């Protein structure tokens, strides 16, 4: 599990770039099911990364205030 916001930012950036590159790249029927799965799974992964990153920020902020 990632406990570092910078690592999450890198992962988010890589997934976002890969997702943008996937758009409209394949028209071959044999690859279509994989592309559809990829196209629907990656946005869900990005959502989890963003929510988790926000939770980490809140935790770090709270920890800083308690000191």
Residue pairs with C-beta under 8 A, 6 or more apart in sequence:
2 8
2 11
2 52
3 56
5 53
5 56
5 57
5 60
8 49
8 52
8 53
8 56
9 53
11 49
12 46
12 49
12 50
12 53
15 42
15 45
15 46
15 49
16 46
18 42
19 39
19 42
19 43
19 46
22 35
22 38
22 39
22 42
23 39
25 35
26 32
26 35
